[in-house]
Amino acid sequence: MTLPCRCGGDQVVVPLLRYEGATVDYASGRSPADALLVRGLDAKRIGELAGQNGLWLHELAPQRVSLQEAFMELTADAVEYRVTHSGGAA
């Protein structure tokens, strides 16, 4: 599950989430984040961590990928066939 998370204080929340075992990426690809993409923790735990540390969450929205998206992500590196070159000149 990927959780887009908008909050103030991403400099504080990102290390907290990572310490708890989450994978955290910046939605915009850079910090400061417009939104964080969190994997490995559920929404409840993210909210608890933020609240325990005095952080406000502005948005916390669980997202589930479709079966097709999950398959494509899991098999992205798989190769169905390989091109082999014969010893001849091209």
DSSP file (Angstrom, degrees, kcal/mol; ACC not computed):
  #  RESIDUE AA STRUCTURE BP1 BP2  ACC     N-H-->O    O-->H-N    N-H-->O    O-->H-N    TCO  KAPPA ALPHA  PHI   PSI    X-CA   Y-CA   Z-CA
    1    1 A M              0   0    0      0, 0.0    39,-0.5     0, 0.0     2,-0.5   0.000 360.0 360.0 360.0 139.0    0.0    0.0    0.0
    2    2 A T  E     -AB  39  63A   0     61,-1.9    61,-2.1    37,-0.1    37,-0.2  -0.935 360.0-161.0-109.4 133.3    1.2    3.5   -0.8
    3    3 A L  E     -A   38   0A   0     35,-2.2    35,-1.7    -2,-0.5     2,-0.3  -0.912   8.6-149.8-117.9 104.8    0.1    6.3    1.5
    4    4 A P  E     -A   37   0A   0      0, 0.0    57,-1.9     0, 0.0     2,-0.4  -0.584  24.1-170.5 -66.5 133.6    0.4    9.9    0.2
    5    5 A C  E     -AC  36  60A   0     31,-2.4    31,-2.6    -2,-0.3     2,-0.5  -0.985  14.9-168.2-135.3 121.0    1.0   11.9    3.2
    6    6 A R  E     + C   0  59A   0     53,-2.2    52,-3.4    -2,-0.4    53,-1.5  -0.944  28.1 142.3-110.3 126.7    0.9   15.7    3.4
    7    7 A C  E     - C   0  57A   0     -2,-0.5     3,-0.3    50,-0.3     2,-0.2  -0.994  49.5-108.7-156.6 157.3    2.2   17.2    6.6
    8    8 A G  S    S+     0   0    0     48,-1.2    48,-0.1    -2,-0.3     5,-0.1  -0.595  97.8  36.7 -80.4 153.0    4.2   20.1    8.0
    9    9 A G    >>  +     0   0    0     -2,-0.2     4,-2.2     3,-0.1     3,-1.8   0.905  57.8 165.9  76.3  42.6    7.7   19.2    9.3
   10   10 A D  H 3> S+     0   0    0     -3,-0.3     4,-2.0     1,-0.3    -2,-0.1   0.754  73.3  68.7 -63.5 -20.4    8.8   16.6    6.8
   11   11 A Q  H 34 S+     0   0    0      1,-0.2    -1,-0.3     2,-0.2    -2,-0.1   0.780 110.6  34.2 -65.9 -24.5   12.3   17.0    8.2
   12   12 A V  H <> S+     0   0    0     -3,-1.8     4,-1.4     2,-0.1    -2,-0.2   0.855 118.4  48.4 -94.0 -44.9   11.0   15.5   11.4
   13   13 A V  H  X S+     0   0    0     -4,-2.2     4,-2.7     1,-0.2     5,-0.2   0.842 102.7  61.2 -71.8 -33.7    8.5   12.9   10.1
   14   14 A V  H  X S+     0   0    0     -4,-2.0     4,-2.5     1,-0.2     5,-0.2   0.950 106.9  44.1 -61.7 -50.2   10.6   11.3    7.4
   15   15 A P  H  > S+     0   0    0      0, 0.0     4,-2.3     0, 0.0    -1,-0.2   0.885 113.7  52.8 -62.1 -35.1   13.3   10.1    9.9
   16   16 A L  H  X S+     0   0    0     -4,-1.4     4,-1.5     2,-0.2    -2,-0.2   0.941 111.5  45.0 -62.3 -47.1   10.5    8.9   12.3
   17   17 A L  H  <>S+     0   0    0     -4,-2.7     5,-2.5     1,-0.2    -1,-0.2   0.903 114.0  48.8 -64.8 -41.7    8.8    6.9    9.5
   18   18 A R  H ><5S+     0   0    0     -4,-2.5     3,-1.5    -5,-0.2    -1,-0.2   0.882 107.2  55.5 -66.5 -37.6   12.1    5.4    8.3
   19   19 A Y  H 3<5S+     0   0    0     -4,-2.3    -1,-0.2     1,-0.3    -2,-0.2   0.851 104.8  54.5 -61.2 -34.4   13.1    4.5   11.8
   20   20 A E  T 3<5S-     0   0    0     -4,-1.5    -1,-0.3    -5,-0.2    -2,-0.2   0.456 129.6 -97.9 -79.6  -1.1    9.8    2.5   12.1
   21   21 A G  T < 5S+     0   0    0     -3,-1.5    -3,-0.2     1,-0.3    -2,-0.1   0.502  76.7 139.8 101.1   5.6   10.8    0.6    8.9
   22   22 A A      < -     0   0    0     -5,-2.5     2,-0.5    -6,-0.2    -1,-0.3  -0.458  51.0-130.2 -81.2 154.2    8.8    2.6    6.3
   23   23 A T  E     -D   39   0A   0     16,-3.0    16,-2.5    -2,-0.1     2,-0.5  -0.924  29.6-167.5 -97.9 126.2   10.1    3.5    2.8
   24   24 A V  E     +D   38   0A   0     -2,-0.5     2,-0.3    14,-0.2    14,-0.2  -0.969  11.2 173.5-124.1 126.1    9.6    7.2    2.3
   25   25 A D  E     -D   37   0A   0     12,-2.3    12,-3.3    -2,-0.5     2,-0.5  -0.916  34.6-114.7-124.3 154.2    9.9    9.0   -1.1
   26   26 A Y  E >   -D   36   0A   0     -2,-0.3     3,-1.5    10,-0.2    10,-0.2  -0.790  17.9-144.1 -88.3 127.1    9.1   12.5   -2.0
   27   27 A A  T 3  S+     0   0    0      8,-3.0    -1,-0.1    -2,-0.5     9,-0.1   0.857 103.5  47.2 -58.8 -36.4    6.2   12.7   -4.5
   28   28 A S  T 3  S-     0   0    0      7,-0.5    -1,-0.3     2,-0.3     3,-0.1   0.529 116.3-115.9 -83.4  -5.1    7.8   15.6   -6.2
   29   29 A G  S <  S+     0   0    0     -3,-1.5     2,-0.3     1,-0.2    -2,-0.1   0.458  88.3  61.4  84.6   0.6   11.2   13.8   -6.3
   30   30 A R  S    S-     0   0    0      2,-0.1    -2,-0.3    -5,-0.0     4,-0.3  -0.974  84.6 -76.3-151.8 163.4   12.7   16.4   -4.1
   31   31 A S  S    S+     0   0    0     -2,-0.3     2,-0.1     2,-0.1    -5,-0.0  -0.830  98.3  57.9-104.2 147.9   12.5   18.0   -0.6
   32   32 A P  S    S-     0   0    0      0, 0.0     2,-0.3     0, 0.0    -2,-0.1   0.492  94.4-135.4 -70.8 147.8   10.7   19.9    0.7
   33   33 A A        -     0   0    0      1,-0.2   -26,-0.2    -2,-0.1     3,-0.2  -0.521  28.9-164.9 -85.0 137.4    7.9   17.6   -0.1
   34   34 A D  S    S-     0   0    0      1,-0.4     2,-0.3    -4,-0.3    -1,-0.2   0.835  91.7  -7.8 -74.3 -39.5    4.6   18.5   -1.5
   35   35 A A        -     0   0    0    -29,-0.1    -8,-3.0    -3,-0.1    -7,-0.5  -0.984  69.2-133.7-153.0 151.5    3.6   15.0   -0.5
   36   36 A L  E     -AD   5  26A   0    -31,-2.6   -31,-2.4    -2,-0.3     2,-0.6  -0.853  11.7-144.2-104.8 143.7    5.4   12.0    0.9
   37   37 A L  E     -AD   4  25A   0    -12,-3.3   -12,-2.3    -2,-0.4     2,-0.5  -0.950  22.9-167.5-107.8 116.9    4.8    8.5   -0.4
   38   38 A V  E     +AD   3  24A   0    -35,-1.7   -35,-2.2    -2,-0.6     2,-0.4  -0.897  10.2 178.6-113.2 129.5    5.0    6.0    2.4
   39   39 A R  E     +AD   2  23A   0    -16,-2.5   -16,-3.0    -2,-0.5   -37,-0.1  -0.977  61.5  35.9-125.9 141.8    5.2    2.3    2.1
   40   40 A G  S    S+     0   0    0    -39,-0.5     2,-0.3    -2,-0.4    -1,-0.1   0.330  99.7  74.8 104.3  -8.2    5.5   -0.3    4.9
   41   41 A L  S    S-     0   0    0    -40,-0.2    -1,-0.2   -18,-0.1     2,-0.1  -0.982  74.6-124.2-132.1 147.5    3.3    1.3    7.6
   42   42 A D     >  -     0   0    0     -2,-0.3     4,-2.1    -3,-0.1     5,-0.2  -0.428  31.8-103.9 -86.0 168.4   -0.4    1.6    7.7
   43   43 A A  H  > S+     0   0    0      1,-0.2     4,-2.5     2,-0.2     5,-0.2   0.863 118.6  56.7 -59.5 -38.8   -2.4    4.8    8.1
   44   44 A K  H  > S+     0   0    0      1,-0.2     4,-2.3     2,-0.2    -1,-0.2   0.935 108.8  45.2 -59.7 -47.5   -3.1    4.3   11.7
   45   45 A R  H  > S+     0   0    0      2,-0.2     4,-2.6     1,-0.2    -1,-0.2   0.885 111.9  52.1 -66.9 -38.6    0.6    3.9   12.6
   46   46 A I  H  X S+     0   0    0     -4,-2.1     4,-2.4     1,-0.2    -1,-0.2   0.936 111.2  47.8 -62.1 -45.4    1.6    7.0   10.6
   47   47 A G  H  X S+     0   0    0     -4,-2.5     4,-2.6     1,-0.2    -2,-0.2   0.895 111.2  50.9 -61.9 -41.0   -1.1    9.0   12.3
   48   48 A E  H  X S+     0   0    0     -4,-2.3     4,-2.8     2,-0.2    -2,-0.2   0.929 110.4  48.7 -61.9 -46.1    0.1    7.8   15.7
   49   49 A L  H  X S+     0   0    0     -4,-2.6     4,-1.0     2,-0.2    -2,-0.2   0.921 113.0  47.5 -61.6 -44.1    3.7    8.7   15.0
   50   50 A A  H ><>S+     0   0    0     -4,-2.4     5,-3.0    -5,-0.2     3,-0.7   0.950 114.3  46.3 -62.3 -48.6    2.8   12.1   13.8
   51   51 A G  H ><5S+     0   0    0     -4,-2.6     3,-1.6     1,-0.2    -2,-0.2   0.887 108.3  55.1 -62.7 -40.9    0.5   12.8   16.8
   52   52 A Q  H 3<5S+     0   0    0     -4,-2.8    -1,-0.2     1,-0.3    -2,-0.2   0.740 112.8  44.6 -63.9 -22.1    3.1   11.5   19.4
   53   53 A N  T <<5S-     0   0    0     -4,-1.0    -1,-0.3    -3,-0.7    -2,-0.2   0.178 118.2-107.7-110.3  16.3    5.6   14.0   18.0
   54   54 A G  T < 5S+     0   0    0     -3,-1.6     2,-0.4     1,-0.2    -3,-0.2   0.766  70.1 144.0  69.3  26.9    3.3   17.0   17.7
   55   55 A L      < -     0   0    0     -5,-3.0     2,-0.5    -6,-0.2    -1,-0.2  -0.789  44.0-136.1-102.5 143.0    3.0   16.9   13.9
   56   56 A W        -     0   0    0     -2,-0.4   -48,-1.2   -48,-0.1     2,-0.5  -0.827   9.8-150.2 -96.3 130.7   -0.1   17.8   12.0
   57   57 A L  E     -C    7   0A   0     -2,-0.5   -50,-0.3   -50,-0.2     3,-0.1  -0.891  11.1-174.6 -97.6 127.7   -1.1   15.6    9.1
   58   58 A H  E    S+     0   0A   0    -52,-3.4     2,-0.3    -2,-0.5   -51,-0.2   0.690  74.0   6.0 -93.0 -22.7   -3.0   17.5    6.4
   59   59 A E  E     +C    6   0A   0    -53,-1.5   -53,-2.2     2,-0.0    -1,-0.4  -0.939  54.1 175.4-160.1 138.1   -3.8   14.5    4.3
   60   60 A L  E     +C    5   0A   0     -2,-0.3   -55,-0.2   -55,-0.2   -57,-0.0  -0.839  16.2 169.7-145.7 104.3   -3.4   10.8    4.7
   61   61 A A        -     0   0    0    -57,-1.9     2,-0.1    -2,-0.3   -59,-0.0  -0.912  25.9-141.6-128.2 104.8   -4.9    8.7    1.9
   62   62 A P        -     0   0    0      0, 0.0     2,-0.4     0, 0.0   -59,-0.2  -0.389  21.3-167.0 -61.5 138.2   -4.3    5.0    1.5
   63   63 A Q  B     -B    2   0A   0    -61,-2.1   -61,-1.9    -2,-0.1     2,-0.4  -0.995   7.5-160.7-129.5 135.3   -3.9    4.0   -2.1
   64   64 A R        -     0   0    0     -2,-0.4     2,-0.2   -63,-0.2   -61,-0.0  -0.931  17.8-130.8-113.9 138.9   -4.0    0.5   -3.5
   65   65 A V        -     0   0    0     -2,-0.4     2,-0.0     1,-0.1    -2,-0.0  -0.519  27.2-105.6 -84.8 156.1   -2.6   -0.4   -6.9
   66   66 A S     >  -     0   0    0     -2,-0.2     4,-2.5     1,-0.1     5,-0.2  -0.310  32.0-107.6 -71.7 163.3   -4.6   -2.4   -9.4
   67   67 A L  H  > S+     0   0    0      1,-0.2     4,-2.5     2,-0.2     5,-0.2   0.890 121.9  52.2 -58.7 -40.4   -3.6   -6.0  -10.1
   68   68 A Q  H  > S+     0   0    0      2,-0.2     4,-2.6     1,-0.2    -1,-0.2   0.923 109.4  48.2 -63.8 -44.4   -2.2   -5.0  -13.4
   69   69 A E  H  > S+     0   0    0      1,-0.2     4,-2.2     2,-0.2    -2,-0.2   0.908 112.1  49.6 -62.9 -41.4    0.0   -2.2  -11.9
   70   70 A A  H  X S+     0   0    0     -4,-2.5     4,-2.5     2,-0.2    -2,-0.2   0.922 111.9  48.3 -63.1 -44.1    1.2   -4.6   -9.2
   71   71 A F  H  X S+     0   0    0     -4,-2.5     4,-2.2     1,-0.2    -2,-0.2   0.927 111.5  49.5 -61.3 -46.2    2.1   -7.3  -11.9
   72   72 A M  H  < S+     0   0    0     -4,-2.6     4,-0.3     1,-0.2    -1,-0.2   0.888 112.7  47.7 -62.7 -38.9    3.9   -4.7  -14.0
   73   73 A E  H >< S+     0   0    0     -4,-2.2     3,-0.8     1,-0.2     4,-0.2   0.914 113.6  47.0 -67.9 -42.8    5.9   -3.5  -11.1
   74   74 A L  H 3< S+     0   0    0     -4,-2.5     3,-0.3     1,-0.2    -2,-0.2   0.819 119.5  38.8 -69.1 -30.9    6.9   -7.0   -9.9
   75   75 A T  T >< S+     0   0    0     -4,-2.2     3,-1.2    -5,-0.2    -1,-0.2   0.223  79.0 112.7-105.4  14.4    7.9   -8.2  -13.4
   76   76 A A  T <  S+     0   0    0     -3,-0.8    -1,-0.2     1,-0.3    -2,-0.1   0.828  85.0  40.1 -57.3 -33.9    9.6   -5.0  -14.6
   77   77 A D  T 3  S+     0   0    0     -3,-0.3    -1,-0.3    -4,-0.2     2,-0.2   0.503  92.0 108.2 -94.9  -4.2   13.0   -6.6  -14.6
   78   78 A A    <   -     0   0    0     -3,-1.2     2,-0.5     1,-0.0    -3,-0.0  -0.474  55.6-152.8 -75.4 143.4   11.8  -10.0  -16.0
   79   79 A V        -     0   0    0     -2,-0.2     3,-0.1     1,-0.1    -2,-0.1  -0.976  10.8-165.0-119.8 126.2   12.8  -10.8  -19.6
   80   80 A E  S    S+     0   0    0     -2,-0.5     2,-0.3     1,-0.2    -1,-0.1   0.822  78.4   3.8 -78.3 -31.9   10.6  -13.1  -21.7
   81   81 A Y        -     0   0    0      2,-0.0     2,-0.4     0, 0.0    -1,-0.2  -0.976  67.9-138.0-149.0 159.4   13.2  -13.6  -24.3
   82   82 A R        -     0   0    0     -2,-0.3     2,-0.5    -3,-0.1    -3,-0.0  -0.941  17.4-126.5-122.8 144.9   16.8  -12.6  -25.0
   83   83 A V        -     0   0    0     -2,-0.4     2,-0.4     2,-0.0    -2,-0.0  -0.773  28.0-166.5 -88.1 126.9   18.4  -11.5  -28.2
   84   84 A T        -     0   0    0     -2,-0.5     2,-0.5     0, 0.0    -2,-0.0  -0.911  10.8-140.1-114.5 145.6   21.5  -13.5  -29.0
   85   85 A H        -     0   0    0     -2,-0.4     2,-0.1     2,-0.0    -2,-0.0  -0.867  11.6-138.0-104.5 133.1   24.0  -12.5  -31.6
   86   86 A S        -     0   0    0     -2,-0.5     0, 0.0     1,-0.1     0, 0.0  -0.443  33.3-103.4 -79.3 165.0   25.6  -15.1  -33.9
   87   87 A G  S    S+     0   0    0     -2,-0.1    -1,-0.1     2,-0.0    -2,-0.0   0.553  87.8 107.4 -67.9  -7.6   29.3  -14.8  -34.5
   88   88 A G  S    S-     0   0    0      1,-0.1     2,-0.2     2,-0.0    -2,-0.0  -0.245  77.5-100.0 -74.3 160.6   28.8  -13.3  -38.0
   89   89 A A              0   0    0      1,-0.1    -1,-0.1     0, 0.0    -2,-0.0  -0.493 360.0 360.0 -77.5 148.4   29.4   -9.6  -38.9
   90   90 A A              0   0    0     -2,-0.2    -1,-0.1     0, 0.0    -2,-0.0   0.438 360.0 360.0 -98.2 360.0   26.4   -7.3  -39.1
